[in-house]
Amino acid sequence: MGRLSIDQLRERVRGVVVTSDDDGYEEARKVYNAMIDKRPAVVVRCTHAGDVMAAVDFARENELDLAVRGGGHSVPGFGTCDDGVVADLSGMRGVRVDPARRTARAEGGATWGDFNAATYAFGLATTGGIISTTGVSGLTLGGGIGYLSRKLGLSCDNLVSADVVTADGRFLVANEEENADLFWALRGGGGNFGVVTSLEFKLAEVKDVYGGPILYEMADAATVLRSFRDFIGKAPEELGGFPAFQMAPPLPFIPEDRHGEPFILVVSCWAGALDEGGRALQPFHDFAPVVAEHVGPMPYPALNSAFDALVPPGLQHYWKANFVTELGDGAIEAHTRHAPDLPAVNSTVHIYPIDGACHRVAPEATAFAYRDASFATVIAGMWPDPADNEANTAWVRDYYEATAPHSEEGGYVNFMAGDDQDRVRANYRGNYDRLVEVKRLYDPGNLFHLNQNITP
Ligand SMILES: Cc1cc2nc3c(=O)[nH]c(=O)nc-3n(C[C@H](O)[C@H](O)[C@H](O)COP(=O)(O)OP(=O)(O)OC[C@H]3O[C@@H](n4cnc5c(N)ncnc54)[C@H](O)[C@@H]3O)c2cc1C
């Protein structure tokens, strides 16, 4: 197998090295999206940065593909590959909070559940994803949108430093002072530049929040979307959340005879003073008659895991995405035409506001370019039965095609499909050429190409 043998790799690595001859291979090759069925030559279950360096060296020296896995949530399945090497960081999940400096450092395989549990103990948080099982690394490197992004900016805006193993196997620190070009590229540029073994974030005071889902009739979808659009840009930045389309799951707060029907929702998160939460959410109650709701005070990590059960590992996934600067009537019409056909209770469409603190960062200050977008839309097809793959993929594609003429050319890299590689330049707009320059410096051979790829 080329210049480095598996035995030599095993000698160098403290974690477990799994090949197809080993017990545990079937589990080790799996990623979250069950539609992805790849057979890597070797999965390196890393335990520290040294193991990551060994995995990177092994892939480079043997001229093998290299996939990097943090939380494993990549919908296109970038966390695995055929015949290559997987650097699997999912065992590296430690989070250390420094309450005096108000920072937290997460290892490269930590999930948002790990992160939020650790910071909650100190009454602190930063912007993370809305599902607790998503990886901190993959989400942050692509940007990072969540309940707190109006108040605190994107996840990448709160990143203060990262430890990175680059394609040549070096260990670098990237922050505003050291390797600043790499630090710039990491904040939105995805996994193109190296393996991040730990990330340090600044934190803000957020402990218990007031929020949850509010359901309205699908017939009121256009009114709800217009009302949300007109309201949110001027709303206090402590108010996070997003409109969504979702079939009602069988939950006690939803009338039983409505279970399984599609609804429009507003999922909200008030991260200001808790006793002001009810008043802050009042405007949502004026959008249209409310069918059901489950809002109230709760720990921030509870809201972050409230929808986990709808998206267990092992579903089939196909997603498409774009940004809109104006959520105009054309886009709203496309949503109201396609959303009622949601194919499964796991499928959803989220329309995340990009405003508040996200807009106060200049488009060229980080790799994440769409600072003037007002919403990031994701059409997230998720369903259990592979027999439905063709029909449900078609639903996502048709829905996307209908919204595309009313949207920007680019989309949020973390919500995009494997067949969106031709949109990478558009995703980064004016930042693309600088990203190519940084790529040439740190990964001229494109070892890190299993991603929304910036080619050197
Ligand atoms: C159920 C679900 C909910 C989601 N919710 C949100 C949300 O609320 N907000 C949001 O912004 N996004 C969300 N996403 C999208 C998410 O940001 C991407 O799927 C992201 O890639 C997941 O990161 P991961 O580490 O879990 O995935 P992985 O599959 O492990 O990684 C994806 C890619 O990220 C890169 N990467 C991961 N770890 C590292 C590392 N340590 N070093 C270098 N590169 C790395 C690699 O290129 C890798 O291929 C969600 C996705 C899912 C499936």
The ligand as a Tripos MOL2 file, in Angstrom:
@<TRIPOS>MOLECULE
LIG
   53    58     1     0     0
SMALL
NO_CHARGES

@<TRIPOS>ATOM
      1 C1        -29.5040   17.4220   11.2280 C.3       1 LIG1
      2 C2        -28.6470   18.5630   10.7760 C.ar      1 LIG1
      3 C3        -28.8360   19.8230   11.3230 C.ar      1 LIG1
      4 C4        -28.0590   20.9030   10.9190 C.ar      1 LIG1
      5 N1        -28.2880   22.1350   11.4720 N.ar      1 LIG1
      6 C5        -27.4920   23.1750   11.1270 C.ar      1 LIG1
      7 C6        -27.6580   24.4500   11.7460 C.ar      1 LIG1
      8 O1        -28.5130   24.6500   12.5930 O.2       1 LIG1
      9 N2        -26.8410   25.4490   11.3680 N.ar      1 LIG1
     10 C7        -25.8600   25.2660   10.4200 C.ar      1 LIG1
     11 O2        -25.1450   26.2270   10.1330 O.2       1 LIG1
     12 N3        -25.6890   24.0740    9.8220 N.ar      1 LIG1
     13 C8        -26.4760   23.0320   10.1530 C.ar      1 LIG1
     14 N4        -26.3020   21.8200    9.5400 N.ar      1 LIG1
     15 C9        -25.3040   21.6830    8.4650 C.3       1 LIG1
     16 C10       -23.9530   21.4160    9.0660 C.3       1 LIG1
     17 O3        -23.3480   22.6520    9.3590 O.3       1 LIG1
     18 C11       -23.0560   20.6390    8.0850 C.3       1 LIG1
     19 O4        -23.6580   19.3960    7.8080 O.3       1 LIG1
     20 C12       -21.6710   20.4320    8.6510 C.3       1 LIG1
     21 O5        -20.8270   20.0160    7.6190 O.3       1 LIG1
     22 C13       -21.6690   19.4130    9.7540 C.3       1 LIG1
     23 O6        -20.4310   19.3290   10.3680 O.3       1 LIG1
     24 P1        -19.9950   17.9470   11.0360 P.3       1 LIG1
     25 O7        -18.6850   18.1680   11.6840 O.co2     1 LIG1
     26 O8        -21.1060   17.3800   11.8390 O.co2     1 LIG1
     27 O9        -19.9120   17.0230    9.7320 O.3       1 LIG1
     28 P2        -18.7800   16.1090    9.0940 P.3       1 LIG1
     29 O10       -19.5000   15.2660    8.0990 O.co2     1 LIG1
     30 O11       -17.9740   15.4400   10.1170 O.co2     1 LIG1
     31 O12       -17.8920   17.1490    8.3750 O.3       1 LIG1
     32 C14       -18.3180   17.8130    7.2230 C.3       1 LIG1
     33 C15       -17.1430   18.4350    6.5630 C.3       1 LIG1
     34 O13       -16.6710   19.4880    7.3740 O.3       1 LIG1
     35 C16       -15.2800   19.4930    7.3960 C.3       1 LIG1
     36 N5        -14.8260   19.1390    8.7430 N.ar      1 LIG1
     37 C17       -15.4970   18.5210    9.7480 C.ar      1 LIG1
     38 N6        -14.7240   18.4340   10.8400 N.ar      1 LIG1
     39 C18       -13.5440   18.9920   10.4920 C.ar      1 LIG1
     40 C19       -12.3410   19.2210   11.1900 C.ar      1 LIG1
     41 N7        -12.1870   18.8520   12.4570 N.pl3     1 LIG1
     42 N8        -11.3320   19.8370   10.5200 N.ar      1 LIG1
     43 C20       -11.4750   20.2090    9.2440 C.ar      1 LIG1
     44 N9        -12.5830   20.0110    8.5410 N.ar      1 LIG1
     45 C21       -13.6040   19.4240    9.1660 C.ar      1 LIG1
     46 C22       -14.8200   18.4620    6.4010 C.3       1 LIG1
     47 O14       -14.7150   19.0500    5.1360 O.3       1 LIG1
     48 C23       -15.9480   17.4990    6.4150 C.3       1 LIG1
     49 O15       -16.0120   16.7320    5.2890 O.3       1 LIG1
     50 C24       -27.0600   20.7220    9.9400 C.ar      1 LIG1
     51 C25       -26.8680   19.4510    9.3850 C.ar      1 LIG1
     52 C26       -27.6480   18.3810    9.7890 C.ar      1 LIG1
     53 C27       -27.4620   17.0460    9.1450 C.3       1 LIG1
@<TRIPOS>BOND
     1     1     2 1
     2     2     3 ar
     3     2    52 ar
     4     3     4 ar
     5     4     5 ar
     6     4    50 ar
     7     5     6 ar
     8     6     7 ar
     9     6    13 1
    10     7     8 2
    11     7     9 ar
    12     9    10 ar
    13    10    11 2
    14    10    12 ar
    15    12    13 ar
    16    13    14 ar
    17    14    15 1
    18    14    50 ar
    19    15    16 1
    20    16    17 1
    21    16    18 1
    22    18    19 1
    23    18    20 1
    24    20    21 1
    25    20    22 1
    26    22    23 1
    27    23    24 1
    28    24    25 2
    29    24    26 1
    30    24    27 1
    31    27    28 1
    32    28    29 2
    33    28    30 1
    34    28    31 1
    35    31    32 1
    36    32    33 1
    37    33    34 1
    38    33    48 1
    39    34    35 1
    40    35    36 1
    41    35    46 1
    42    36    37 ar
    43    36    45 ar
    44    37    38 ar
    45    38    39 ar
    46    39    40 ar
    47    39    45 ar
    48    40    41 1
    49    40    42 ar
    50    42    43 ar
    51    43    44 ar
    52    44    45 ar
    53    46    47 1
    54    46    48 1
    55    48    49 1
    56    50    51 ar
    57    51    52 ar
    58    52    53 1
@<TRIPOS>SUBSTRUCTURE
     1 LIG1         1 GROUP 0 **** ****
